[in-house]
Amino acid sequence: MKHLEVEFYCSGQAGSNDQDSQAIEFSSKMVEALKNKVKDHNLNNDKNITLDTLKATFTNALTETLDSSLALAKVNMFLNSSSAGYIDDGDHFEPSMEEIKQAEREIKKYGLENYNFHDTEDLYLETDKEMKADAKKWLDSLN
């Protein structure tokens, strides 16, 4: 996964075929969507979750399907199970039809429907833990 905490929208030309700028734009929008999910969840629940948790949940699901709607539905399933008092990492259950429909609405809301995945490594969705581990490896390689 590429290393960048994306907090901005790509300023490239609309319709650009540049895969990197599309990945940055998608990642930025997905981070915004996940941040809003964290905020909403943490306002309404005693057990707080982190952005890194949702990034990891989304990325793990996306690695399996390369379908952002299904991956986001797995995030919704994770949040719903967390709200109900139990945590499932998404490996044991499939999202409900309502979780899938919610994800499809969110994909449209955040403008995430026009990105074609070839590899999740193209995205900028690393967690802080992953970035720190990569930075440590890089620093160690300099010695």
N, CA, C and O atoms as a GROMACS GRO file, in nm:
protein
  572
    1MET      N    1   0.083  -0.116   0.000
    1MET     CA    2   0.000   0.000   0.000
    1MET      C    3   0.089   0.124   0.000
    1MET      O    4   0.194   0.125   0.065
    2LYS      N    5   0.049   0.224  -0.070
    2LYS     CA    6   0.128   0.346  -0.079
    2LYS      C    7   0.115   0.426   0.049
    2LYS      O    8   0.017   0.411   0.122
    3HIS      N    9   0.213   0.511   0.076
    3HIS     CA   10   0.221   0.582   0.202
    3HIS      C   11   0.181   0.727   0.186
    3HIS      O   12   0.255   0.807   0.129
    4LEU      N   13   0.064   0.759   0.235
    4LEU     CA   14   0.020   0.898   0.233
    4LEU      C   15  -0.112   0.907   0.306
    4LEU      O   16  -0.206   0.835   0.273
    5GLU      N   17  -0.120   0.995   0.404
    5GLU     CA   18  -0.248   1.022   0.467
    5GLU      C   19  -0.313   1.129   0.384
    5GLU      O   20  -0.269   1.244   0.385
    6VAL      N   21  -0.415   1.092   0.312
    6VAL     CA   22  -0.475   1.183   0.215
    6VAL      C   23  -0.587   1.259   0.282
    6VAL      O   24  -0.682   1.198   0.332
    7GLU      N   25  -0.578   1.391   0.285
    7GLU     CA   26  -0.678   1.476   0.347
    7GLU      C   27  -0.732   1.578   0.249
    7GLU      O   28  -0.803   1.670   0.290
    8PHE      N   29  -0.702   1.564   0.122
    8PHE     CA   30  -0.743   1.663   0.023
    8PHE      C   31  -0.799   1.592  -0.098
    8PHE      O   32  -0.782   1.472  -0.116
    9TYR      N   33  -0.867   1.670  -0.181
    9TYR     CA   34  -0.916   1.615  -0.306
    9TYR      C   35  -0.815   1.644  -0.414
    9TYR      O   36  -0.756   1.752  -0.419
   10CYS      N   37  -0.796   1.548  -0.500
   10CYS     CA   38  -0.701   1.562  -0.610
   10CYS      C   39  -0.742   1.679  -0.698
   10CYS      O   40  -0.860   1.694  -0.731
   11SER      N   41  -0.645   1.761  -0.737
   11SER     CA   42  -0.676   1.879  -0.818
   11SER      C   43  -0.652   1.853  -0.966
   11SER      O   44  -0.651   1.947  -1.046
   12GLY      N   45  -0.633   1.727  -1.003
   12GLY     CA   46  -0.607   1.694  -1.143
   12GLY      C   47  -0.728   1.718  -1.230
   12GLY      O   48  -0.838   1.743  -1.181
   13GLN      N   49  -0.708   1.710  -1.360
   13GLN     CA   50  -0.815   1.730  -1.456
   13GLN      C   51  -0.919   1.619  -1.445
   13GLN      O   52  -0.885   1.502  -1.426
   14ALA      N   53  -1.046   1.657  -1.456
   14ALA     CA   54  -1.152   1.558  -1.454
   14ALA      C   55  -1.136   1.467  -1.575
   14ALA      O   56  -1.103   1.513  -1.684
   15GLY      N   57  -1.160   1.338  -1.555
   15GLY     CA   58  -1.150   1.242  -1.664
   15GLY      C   59  -1.006   1.201  -1.693
   15GLY      O   60  -0.980   1.132  -1.792
   16SER      N   61  -0.915   1.241  -1.608
   16SER     CA   62  -0.776   1.207  -1.627
   16SER      C   63  -0.758   1.056  -1.618
   16SER      O   64  -0.820   0.990  -1.534
   17ASN      N   65  -0.673   1.001  -1.705
   17ASN     CA   66  -0.647   0.858  -1.702
   17ASN      C   67  -0.532   0.823  -1.610
   17ASN      O   68  -0.492   0.707  -1.601
   18ASP      N   69  -0.478   0.921  -1.544
   18ASP     CA   70  -0.365   0.898  -1.454
   18ASP      C   71  -0.410   0.813  -1.336
   18ASP      O   72  -0.484   0.860  -1.250
   19GLN      N   73  -0.366   0.688  -1.331
   19GLN     CA   74  -0.408   0.592  -1.229
   19GLN      C   75  -0.372   0.640  -1.089
   19GLN      O   76  -0.450   0.620  -0.995
   20ASP      N   77  -0.257   0.704  -1.073
   20ASP     CA   78  -0.216   0.751  -0.942
   20ASP      C   79  -0.309   0.860  -0.890
   20ASP      O   80  -0.348   0.856  -0.773
   21SER      N   81  -0.344   0.956  -0.974
   21SER     CA   82  -0.433   1.062  -0.928
   21SER      C   83  -0.572   1.009  -0.899
   21SER      O   84  -0.640   1.059  -0.809
   22GLN      N   85  -0.616   0.908  -0.973
   22GLN     CA   86  -0.745   0.845  -0.944
   22GLN      C   87  -0.739   0.772  -0.809
   22GLN      O   88  -0.834   0.778  -0.731
   23ALA      N   89  -0.628   0.705  -0.783
   23ALA     CA   90  -0.613   0.634  -0.656
   23ALA      C   91  -0.610   0.733  -0.539
   23ALA      O   92  -0.668   0.706  -0.434
   24ILE      N   93  -0.543   0.846  -0.558
   24ILE     CA   94  -0.540   0.948  -0.454
   24ILE      C   95  -0.679   1.004  -0.430
   24ILE      O   96  -0.722   1.020  -0.315
   25GLU      N   97  -0.750   1.033  -0.537
   25GLU     CA   98  -0.885   1.088  -0.524
   25GLU      C   99  -0.977   0.988  -0.455
   25GLU      O  100  -1.050   1.025  -0.362
   26PHE      N  101  -0.975   0.862  -0.499
   26PHE     CA  102  -1.058   0.760  -0.436
   26PHE      C  103  -1.022   0.746  -0.289
   26PHE      O  104  -1.110   0.744  -0.203
   27SER      N  105  -0.894   0.737  -0.259
   27SER     CA  106  -0.849   0.719  -0.121
   27SER      C  107  -0.893   0.835  -0.033
   27SER      O  108  -0.937   0.815   0.080
   28SER      N  109  -0.881   0.956  -0.084
   28SER     CA  110  -0.922   1.074  -0.010
   28SER      C  111  -1.071   1.070   0.022
   28SER      O  112  -1.112   1.098   0.135
   29LYS      N  113  -1.150   1.036  -0.076
   29LYS     CA  114  -1.295   1.029  -0.056
   29LYS      C  115  -1.331   0.915   0.040
   29LYS      O  116  -1.420   0.930   0.123
   30MET      N  117  -1.262   0.802   0.028
   30MET     CA  118  -1.290   0.690   0.117
   30MET      C  119  -1.251   0.725   0.261
   30MET      O  120  -1.324   0.691   0.354
   31VAL      N  121  -1.139   0.792   0.279
   31VAL     CA  122  -1.099   0.834   0.413
   31VAL      C  123  -1.205   0.927   0.472
   31VAL      O  124  -1.239   0.916   0.590
   32GLU      N  125  -1.257   1.018   0.391
   32GLU     CA  126  -1.365   1.107   0.438
   32GLU      C  127  -1.487   1.025   0.481
   32GLU      O  128  -1.543   1.050   0.587
   33ALA      N  129  -1.527   0.930   0.401
   33ALA     CA  130  -1.642   0.846   0.434
   33ALA      C  131  -1.617   0.768   0.564
   33ALA      O  132  -1.705   0.761   0.650
   34LEU      N  133  -1.499   0.710   0.577
   34LEU     CA  134  -1.468   0.632   0.696
   34LEU      C  135  -1.458   0.721   0.820
   34LEU      O  136  -1.502   0.681   0.928
   35LYS      N  137  -1.403   0.840   0.805
   35LYS     CA  138  -1.398   0.934   0.918
   35LYS      C  139  -1.539   0.969   0.965
   35LYS      O  140  -1.565   0.976   1.086
   36ASN      N  141  -1.630   0.990   0.871
   36ASN     CA  142  -1.768   1.020   0.909
   36ASN      C  143  -1.832   0.901   0.980
   36ASN      O  144  -1.910   0.920   1.074
   37LYS      N  145  -1.800   0.781   0.936
   37LYS     CA  146  -1.853   0.661   1.002
   37LYS      C  147  -1.799   0.649   1.145
   37LYS      O  148  -1.873   0.615   1.237
   38VAL      N  149  -1.670   0.678   1.163
   38VAL     CA  150  -1.611   0.674   1.297
   38VAL      C  151  -1.681   0.777   1.387
   38VAL      O  152  -1.719   0.745   1.499
   39LYS      N  153  -1.696   0.897   1.336
   39LYS     CA  154  -1.759   1.004   1.414
   39LYS      C  155  -1.901   0.966   1.454
   39LYS      O  156  -1.938   0.978   1.572
   40ASP      N  157  -1.981   0.920   1.358
   40ASP     CA  158  -2.120   0.881   1.387
   40ASP      C  159  -2.126   0.766   1.487
   40ASP      O  160  -2.205   0.769   1.582
   41HIS      N  161  -2.042   0.666   1.466
   41HIS     CA  162  -2.042   0.550   1.555
   41HIS      C  163  -2.004   0.592   1.697
   41HIS      O  164  -2.071   0.554   1.793
   42ASN      N  165  -1.896   0.669   1.710
   42ASN     CA  166  -1.846   0.704   1.842
   42ASN      C  167  -1.939   0.798   1.917
   42ASN      O  168  -1.938   0.800   2.040
   43LEU      N  169  -2.019   0.877   1.846
   43LEU     CA  170  -2.119   0.962   1.911
   43LEU      C  171  -2.233   0.881   1.971
   43LEU      O  172  -2.293   0.921   2.071
   44ASN      N  173  -2.263   0.768   1.910
   44ASN     CA  174  -2.381   0.690   1.947
   44ASN      C  175  -2.351   0.561   2.022
   44ASN      O  176  -2.443   0.486   2.053
   45ASN      N  177  -2.224   0.534   2.052
   45ASN     CA  178  -2.188   0.408   2.117
   45ASN      C  179  -2.085   0.430   2.226
   45ASN      O  180  -2.004   0.522   2.220
   46ASP      N  181  -2.090   0.342   2.327
   46ASP     CA  182  -1.993   0.350   2.436
   46ASP      C  183  -1.855   0.302   2.394
   46ASP      O  184  -1.753   0.356   2.438
   47LYS      N  185  -1.851   0.202   2.307
   47LYS     CA  186  -1.722   0.147   2.263
   47LYS      C  187  -1.678   0.220   2.137
   47LYS      O  188  -1.736   0.203   2.030
   48ASN      N  189  -1.574   0.302   2.152
   48ASN     CA  190  -1.523   0.379   2.039
   48ASN      C  191  -1.440   0.294   1.945
   48ASN      O  192  -1.375   0.198   1.988
   49ILE      N  193  -1.443   0.329   1.819
   49ILE     CA  194  -1.359   0.266   1.718
   49ILE      C  195  -1.267   0.373   1.661
   49ILE      O  196  -1.288   0.492   1.683
   50THR      N  197  -1.167   0.329   1.589
   50THR     CA  198  -1.071   0.424   1.530
   50THR      C  199  -1.079   0.421   1.378
   50THR      O  200  -1.129   0.326   1.318
   51LEU      N  201  -1.027   0.526   1.318
   51LEU     CA  202  -1.018   0.530   1.173
   51LEU      C  203  -0.932   0.416   1.122
   51LEU      O  204  -0.965   0.354   1.021
   52ASP      N  205  -0.823   0.386   1.191
   52ASP     CA  206  -0.737   0.276   1.149
   52ASP      C  207  -0.812   0.143   1.146
   52ASP      O  208  -0.789   0.060   1.057
   53THR      N  209  -0.901   0.122   1.243
   53THR     CA  210  -0.979  -0.002   1.245
   53THR      C  211  -1.066  -0.013   1.121
   53THR      O  212  -1.072  -0.119   1.058
   54LEU      N  213  -1.132   0.097   1.084
   54LEU     CA  214  -1.218   0.093   0.965
   54LEU      C  215  -1.136   0.086   0.837
   54LEU      O  216  -1.178   0.020   0.742
   55LYS      N  217  -1.020   0.152   0.832
   55LYS     CA  218  -0.933   0.139   0.715
   55LYS      C  219  -0.894  -0.007   0.695
   55LYS      O  220  -0.899  -0.059   0.584
   56ALA      N  221  -0.854  -0.072   0.804
   56ALA     CA  222  -0.811  -0.212   0.796
   56ALA      C  223  -0.928  -0.302   0.755
   56ALA      O  224  -0.911  -0.392   0.674
   57THR      N  225  -1.045  -0.278   0.811
   57THR     CA  226  -1.163  -0.358   0.777
   57THR      C  227  -1.195  -0.342   0.629
   57THR      O  228  -1.220  -0.440   0.559
   58PHE      N  229  -1.196  -0.217   0.581
   58PHE     CA  230  -1.226  -0.191   0.441
   58PHE      C  231  -1.121  -0.254   0.350
   58PHE      O  232  -1.156  -0.322   0.253
   59THR      N  233  -0.994  -0.233   0.380
   59THR     CA  234  -0.886  -0.284   0.295
   59THR      C  235  -0.885  -0.436   0.291
   59THR      O  236  -0.865  -0.495   0.185
   60ASN      N  237  -0.906  -0.501   0.406
   60ASN     CA  238  -0.910  -0.648   0.408
   60ASN      C  239  -1.024  -0.700   0.321
   60ASN      O  240  -1.006  -0.795   0.245
   61ALA      N  241  -1.141  -0.637   0.334
   61ALA     CA  242  -1.256  -0.681   0.252
   61ALA      C  243  -1.232  -0.652   0.105
   61ALA      O  244  -1.269  -0.732   0.019
   62LEU      N  245  -1.170  -0.538   0.075
   62LEU     CA  246  -1.144  -0.500  -0.063
   62LEU      C  247  -1.044  -0.594  -0.129
   62LEU      O  248  -1.053  -0.623  -0.248
   63THR      N  249  -0.948  -0.641  -0.052
   63THR     CA  250  -0.849  -0.736  -0.103
   63THR      C  251  -0.917  -0.863  -0.153
   63THR      O  252  -0.873  -0.923  -0.252
   64GLU      N  253  -1.022  -0.904  -0.085
   64GLU     CA  254  -1.094  -1.026  -0.123
   64GLU      C  255  -1.181  -1.006  -0.247
   64GLU      O  256  -1.190  -1.096  -0.330
   65THR      N  257  -1.245  -0.889  -0.260
   65THR     CA  258  -1.348  -0.872  -0.362
   65THR      C  259  -1.314  -0.776  -0.474
   65THR      O  260  -1.366  -0.789  -0.585
   66LEU      N  261  -1.227  -0.678  -0.447
   66LEU     CA  262  -1.200  -0.567  -0.539
   66LEU      C  263  -1.329  -0.495  -0.577
   66LEU      O  264  -1.338  -0.434  -0.684
   67ASP      N  265  -1.429  -0.501  -0.490
   67ASP     CA  266  -1.557  -0.434  -0.509
   67ASP      C  267  -1.578  -0.341  -0.390
   67ASP      O  268  -1.600  -0.386  -0.278
   68SER      N  269  -1.569  -0.211  -0.416
   68SER     CA  270  -1.576  -0.115  -0.306
   68SER      C  271  -1.711  -0.117  -0.235
   68SER      O  272  -1.717  -0.092  -0.115
   69SER      N  273  -1.820  -0.147  -0.306
   69SER     CA  274  -1.951  -0.155  -0.242
   69SER      C  275  -1.956  -0.270  -0.140
   69SER      O  276  -2.004  -0.252  -0.028
   70LEU      N  277  -1.907  -0.385  -0.180
   70LEU     CA  278  -1.907  -0.499  -0.088
   70LEU      C  279  -1.810  -0.476   0.028
   70LEU      O  280  -1.839  -0.514   0.142
   71ALA      N  281  -1.697  -0.414   0.001
   71ALA     CA  282  -1.601  -0.385   0.108
   71ALA      C  283  -1.661  -0.287   0.208
   71ALA      O  284  -1.644  -0.304   0.328
   72LEU      N  285  -1.729  -0.185   0.159
   72LEU     CA  286  -1.793  -0.088   0.248
   72LEU      C  287  -1.910  -0.154   0.322
   72LEU      O  288  -1.938  -0.118   0.437
   73ALA      N  289  -1.978  -0.248   0.260
   73ALA     CA  290  -2.084  -0.322   0.328
   73ALA      C  291  -2.026  -0.402   0.444
   73ALA      O  292  -2.090  -0.415   0.549
   74LYS      N  293  -1.906  -0.456   0.428
   74LYS     CA  294  -1.839  -0.527   0.538
   74LYS      C  295  -1.806  -0.431   0.651
   74LYS      O  296  -1.813  -0.468   0.768
   75VAL      N  297  -1.769  -0.306   0.617
   75VAL     CA  298  -1.746  -0.204   0.720
   75VAL      C  299  -1.877  -0.179   0.795
   75VAL      O  300  -1.878  -0.171   0.918
   76ASN      N  301  -1.987  -0.166   0.721
   76ASN     CA  302  -2.117  -0.144   0.784
   76ASN      C  303  -2.154  -0.261   0.875
   76ASN      O  304  -2.207  -0.241   0.984
   77MET      N  305  -2.125  -0.382   0.830
   77MET     CA  306  -2.152  -0.501   0.910
   77MET      C  307  -2.069  -0.497   1.038
   77MET      O  308  -2.120  -0.527   1.147
   78PHE      N  309  -1.942  -0.461   1.026
   78PHE     CA  310  -1.854  -0.450   1.142
   78PHE      C  311  -1.910  -0.348   1.241
   78PHE      O  312  -1.915  -0.374   1.362
   79LEU      N  313  -1.952  -0.231   1.191
   79LEU     CA  314  -2.006  -0.127   1.279
   79LEU      C  315  -2.135  -0.172   1.346
   79LEU      O  316  -2.156  -0.148   1.465
   80ASN      N  317  -2.222  -0.238   1.270
   80ASN     CA  318  -2.348  -0.286   1.328
   80ASN      C  319  -2.324  -0.392   1.435
   80ASN      O  320  -2.390  -0.392   1.539
   81SER      N  321  -2.230  -0.482   1.410
   81SER     CA  322  -2.200  -0.585   1.511
   81SER      C  323  -2.135  -0.522   1.634
   81SER      O  324  -2.160  -0.564   1.746
   82SER      N  325  -2.052  -0.422   1.612
   82SER     CA  326  -1.989  -0.351   1.723
   82SER      C  327  -2.094  -0.279   1.807
   82SER      O  328  -2.088  -0.280   1.930
   83SER      N  329  -2.189  -0.216   1.740
   83SER     CA  330  -2.297  -0.145   1.810
   83SER      C  331  -2.383  -0.241   1.890
   83SER      O  332  -2.436  -0.205   1.996
   84ALA      N  333  -2.396  -0.364   1.841
   84ALA     CA  334  -2.478  -0.464   1.909
   84ALA      C  335  -2.403  -0.528   2.026
   84ALA      O  336  -2.461  -0.606   2.102
   85GLY      N  337  -2.275  -0.495   2.040
   85GLY     CA  338  -2.200  -0.546   2.154
   85GLY      C  339  -2.104  -0.659   2.124
   85GLY      O  340  -2.042  -0.713   2.216
   86TYR      N  341  -2.090  -0.697   2.001
   86TYR     CA  342  -1.992  -0.800   1.966
   86TYR      C  343  -1.916  -0.753   1.842
   86TYR      O  344  -1.965  -0.674   1.762
   87ILE      N  345  -1.797  -0.804   1.829
   87ILE     CA  346  -1.711  -0.765   1.717
   87ILE      C  347  -1.687  -0.886   1.629
   87ILE      O  348  -1.648  -0.993   1.676
   88ASP      N  349  -1.710  -0.866   1.501
   88ASP     CA  350  -1.676  -0.968   1.402
   88ASP      C  351  -1.591  -0.898   1.297
   88ASP      O  352  -1.628  -0.791   1.248
   89ASP      N  353  -1.479  -0.956   1.264
   89ASP     CA  354  -1.389  -0.892   1.168
   89ASP      C  355  -1.433  -0.909   1.024
   89ASP      O  356  -1.362  -0.870   0.932
   90GLY      N  357  -1.550  -0.967   1.003
   90GLY     CA  358  -1.602  -0.982   0.868
   90GLY      C  359  -1.570  -1.115   0.803
   90GLY      O  360  -1.615  -1.142   0.692
   91ASP      N  361  -1.492  -1.198   0.870
   91ASP     CA  362  -1.452  -1.325   0.810
   91ASP      C  363  -1.557  -1.434   0.827
   91ASP      O  364  -1.553  -1.535   0.756
   92HIS      N  365  -1.650  -1.416   0.919
   92HIS     CA  366  -1.743  -1.524   0.951
   92HIS      C  367  -1.883  -1.503   0.898
   92HIS      O  368  -1.961  -1.598   0.891
   93PHE      N  369  -1.917  -1.383   0.861
   93PHE     CA  370  -2.052  -1.352   0.818
   93PHE      C  371  -2.048  -1.270   0.690
   93PHE      O  372  -1.945  -1.212   0.654
   94GLU      N  373  -2.160  -1.266   0.623
   94GLU     CA  374  -2.174  -1.183   0.504
   94GLU      C  375  -2.265  -1.066   0.539
   94GLU      O  376  -2.354  -1.079   0.624
   95PRO      N  377  -2.245  -0.951   0.474
   95PRO     CA  378  -2.331  -0.836   0.502
   95PRO      C  379  -2.476  -0.864   0.464
   95PRO      O  380  -2.505  -0.940   0.372
   96SER      N  381  -2.566  -0.801   0.538
   96SER     CA  382  -2.708  -0.813   0.508
   96SER      C  383  -2.741  -0.730   0.384
   96SER      O  384  -2.660  -0.649   0.340
   97MET      N  385  -2.859  -0.751   0.329
   97MET     CA  386  -2.901  -0.673   0.213
   97MET      C  387  -2.908  -0.524   0.248
   97MET      O  388  -2.874  -0.439   0.166
   98GLU      N  389  -2.950  -0.493   0.368
   98GLU     CA  390  -2.958  -0.352   0.411
   98GLU      C  391  -2.818  -0.291   0.420
   98GLU      O  392  -2.798  -0.175   0.382
   99GLU      N  393  -2.721  -0.366   0.470
   99GLU     CA  394  -2.582  -0.316   0.478
   99GLU      C  395  -2.524  -0.295   0.339
   99GLU      O  396  -2.448  -0.200   0.317
  100ILE      N  397  -2.560  -0.381   0.246
  100ILE     CA  398  -2.514  -0.366   0.107
  100ILE      C  399  -2.579  -0.244   0.043
  100ILE      O  400  -2.512  -0.166  -0.024
  101LYS      N  401  -2.709  -0.228   0.063
  101LYS     CA  402  -2.778  -0.112   0.007
  101LYS      C  403  -2.726   0.019   0.066
  101LYS      O  404  -2.710   0.118  -0.005
  102GLN      N  405  -2.699   0.018   0.196
  102GLN     CA  406  -2.641   0.136   0.261
  102GLN      C  407  -2.506   0.169   0.199
  102GLN      O  408  -2.476   0.285   0.173
  103ALA      N  409  -2.425   0.068   0.177
  103ALA     CA  410  -2.293   0.088   0.117
  103ALA      C  411  -2.306   0.144  -0.025
  103ALA      O  412  -2.231   0.234  -0.063
  104GLU      N  413  -2.400   0.093  -0.102
  104GLU     CA  414  -2.420   0.143  -0.238
  104GLU      C  415  -2.462   0.290  -0.237
  104GLU      O  416  -2.417   0.368  -0.321
  105ARG      N  417  -2.547   0.328  -0.140
  105ARG     CA  418  -2.586   0.470  -0.128
  105ARG      C  419  -2.464   0.555  -0.090
  105ARG      O  420  -2.448   0.666  -0.142
  106GLU      N  421  -2.380   0.504  -0.002
  106GLU     CA  422  -2.261   0.579   0.041
  106GLU      C  423  -2.159   0.591  -0.072
  106GLU      O  424  -2.092   0.694  -0.084
  107ILE      N  425  -2.147   0.487  -0.152
  107ILE     CA  426  -2.057   0.492  -0.267
  107ILE      C  427  -2.098   0.606  -0.358
  107ILE      O  428  -2.013   0.682  -0.406
  108LYS      N  429  -2.226   0.619  -0.383
  108LYS     CA  430  -2.277   0.730  -0.467
  108LYS      C  431  -2.260   0.864  -0.398
  108LYS      O  432  -2.218   0.961  -0.459
  109LYS      N  433  -2.294   0.869  -0.269
  109LYS     CA  434  -2.285   0.994  -0.192
  109LYS      C  435  -2.144   1.052  -0.196
  109LYS      O  436  -2.128   1.174  -0.211
  110TYR      N  437  -2.044   0.969  -0.184
  110TYR     CA  438  -1.905   1.016  -0.179
  110TYR      C  439  -1.836   1.013  -0.316
  110TYR      O  440  -1.717   1.045  -0.325
  111GLY      N  441  -1.908   0.975  -0.420
  111GLY     CA  442  -1.850   0.975  -0.555
  111GLY      C  443  -1.742   0.871  -0.575
  111GLY      O  444  -1.640   0.899  -0.637
  112LEU      N  445  -1.765   0.752  -0.523
  112LEU     CA  446  -1.664   0.646  -0.528
  112LEU      C  447  -1.691   0.540  -0.634
  112LEU      O  448  -1.620   0.439  -0.640
  113GLU      N  449  -1.792   0.561  -0.716
  113GLU     CA  450  -1.835   0.455  -0.807
  113GLU      C  451  -1.753   0.442  -0.936
  113GLU      O  452  -1.768   0.343  -1.006
  114ASN      N  453  -1.670   0.535  -0.968
  114ASN     CA  454  -1.602   0.531  -1.099
  114ASN      C  455  -1.456   0.490  -1.093
  114ASN      O  456  -1.380   0.521  -1.185
  115TYR      N  457  -1.414   0.423  -0.990
  115TYR     CA  458  -1.275   0.381  -0.981
  115TYR      C  459  -1.268   0.230  -1.002
  115TYR      O  460  -1.337   0.154  -0.935
  116ASN      N  461  -1.185   0.187  -1.096
  116ASN     CA  462  -1.166   0.045  -1.124
  116ASN      C  463  -1.039  -0.003  -1.057
  116ASN      O  464  -0.930   0.048  -1.084
  117PHE      N  465  -1.052  -0.101  -0.968
  117PHE     CA  466  -0.938  -0.152  -0.895
  117PHE      C  467  -0.865  -0.258  -0.974
  117PHE      O  468  -0.927  -0.346  -1.034
  118HIS      N  469  -0.736  -0.248  -0.973
  118HIS     CA  470  -0.651  -0.354  -1.027
  118HIS      C  471  -0.574  -0.419  -0.914
  118HIS      O  472  -0.537  -0.536  -0.921
  119ASP      N  473  -0.552  -0.341  -0.808
  119ASP     CA  474  -0.475  -0.389  -0.695
  119ASP      C  475  -0.497  -0.294  -0.579
  119ASP      O  476  -0.490  -0.173  -0.596
  120THR      N  477  -0.525  -0.347  -0.461
  120THR     CA  478  -0.545  -0.260  -0.344
  120THR      C  479  -0.416  -0.189  -0.305
  120THR      O  480  -0.420  -0.090  -0.232
  121GLU      N  481  -0.304  -0.237  -0.353
  121GLU     CA  482  -0.176  -0.171  -0.325
  121GLU      C  483  -0.169  -0.033  -0.390
  121GLU      O  484  -0.084   0.048  -0.354
  122ASP      N  485  -0.258  -0.005  -0.485
  122ASP     CA  486  -0.262   0.125  -0.551
  122ASP      C  487  -0.318   0.234  -0.461
  122ASP      O  488  -0.299   0.353  -0.488
  123LEU      N  489  -0.387   0.195  -0.355
  123LEU     CA  490  -0.458   0.292  -0.273
  123LEU      C  491  -0.371   0.348  -0.162
  123LEU      O  492  -0.267   0.293  -0.128
  124TYR      N  493  -0.416   0.458  -0.106
  124TYR     CA  494  -0.347   0.528   0.003
  124TYR      C  495  -0.429   0.514   0.130
  124TYR      O  496  -0.480   0.612   0.182
  125LEU      N  497  -0.441   0.391   0.179
  125LEU     CA  498  -0.525   0.365   0.294
  125LEU      C  499  -0.450   0.294   0.407
  125LEU      O  500  -0.513   0.225   0.487
  126GLU      N  501  -0.321   0.311   0.415
  126GLU     CA  502  -0.245   0.246   0.521
  126GLU      C  503  -0.284   0.301   0.657
  126GLU      O  504  -0.315   0.419   0.672
  127THR      N  505  -0.281   0.212   0.755
  127THR     CA  506  -0.305   0.253   0.892
  127THR      C  507  -0.178   0.314   0.948
  127THR      O  508  -0.069   0.297   0.892
  128ASP      N  509  -0.191   0.386   1.058
  128ASP     CA  510  -0.073   0.444   1.122
  128ASP      C  511   0.028   0.337   1.160
  128ASP      O  512   0.149   0.356   1.144
  129LYS      N  513  -0.021   0.223   1.209
  129LYS     CA  514   0.067   0.113   1.248
  129LYS      C  515   0.148   0.062   1.128
  129LYS      O  516   0.268   0.039   1.139
  130GLU      N  517   0.082   0.047   1.013
  130GLU     CA  518   0.151   0.000   0.893
  130GLU      C  519   0.254   0.103   0.846
  130GLU      O  520   0.364   0.066   0.805
  131MET      N  521   0.219   0.231   0.851
  131MET     CA  522   0.313   0.334   0.809
  131MET      C  523   0.435   0.338   0.900
  131MET      O  524   0.548   0.354   0.852
  132LYS      N  525   0.413   0.324   1.030
  132LYS     CA  526   0.526   0.324   1.125
  132LYS      C  527   0.617   0.204   1.100
  132LYS      O  528   0.739   0.217   1.105
  133ALA      N  529   0.558   0.087   1.075
  133ALA     CA  530   0.638  -0.033   1.049
  133ALA      C  531   0.720  -0.017   0.921
  133ALA      O  532   0.837  -0.055   0.917
  134ASP      N  533   0.659   0.041   0.817
  134ASP     CA  534   0.731   0.065   0.692
  134ASP      C  535   0.842   0.168   0.711
  134ASP      O  536   0.951   0.153   0.655
  135ALA      N  537   0.815   0.271   0.789
  135ALA     CA  538   0.918   0.373   0.815
  135ALA      C  539   1.034   0.312   0.893
  135ALA      O  540   1.150   0.344   0.866
  136LYS      N  541   1.003   0.225   0.989
  136LYS     CA  542   1.108   0.159   1.066
  136LYS      C  543   1.194   0.071   0.976
  136LYS      O  544   1.316   0.071   0.986
  137LYS      N  545   1.130  -0.005   0.886
  137LYS     CA  546   1.206  -0.089   0.792
  137LYS      C  547   1.297  -0.003   0.705
  137LYS      O  548   1.413  -0.038   0.682
  138TRP      N  549   1.245   0.109   0.658
  138TRP     CA  550   1.324   0.197   0.574
  138TRP      C  551   1.442   0.254   0.652
  138TRP      O  552   1.554   0.257   0.601
  139LEU      N  553   1.417   0.300   0.775
  139LEU     CA  554   1.526   0.354   0.857
  139LEU      C  555   1.630   0.248   0.887
  139LEU      O  556   1.750   0.274   0.882
  140ASP      N  557   1.584   0.126   0.918
  140ASP     CA  558   1.676   0.016   0.945
  140ASP      C  559   1.760  -0.018   0.822
  140ASP      O  560   1.876  -0.058   0.836
  141SER      N  561   1.703  -0.001   0.703
  141SER     CA  562   1.778  -0.032   0.581
  141SER      C  563   1.889   0.071   0.554
  141SER      O  564   1.980   0.044   0.476
  142LEU      N  565   1.880   0.186   0.616
  142LEU     CA  566   1.982   0.289   0.597
  142LEU      C  567   2.108   0.261   0.680
  142LEU      O  568   2.215   0.316   0.652
  143ASN      N  569   2.095   0.176   0.779
  143ASN     CA  570   2.211   0.146   0.868
  143ASN      C  571   2.299   0.041   0.809
  143ASN      O  572   2.399   0.004   0.870
   0.00000   0.00000   0.00000
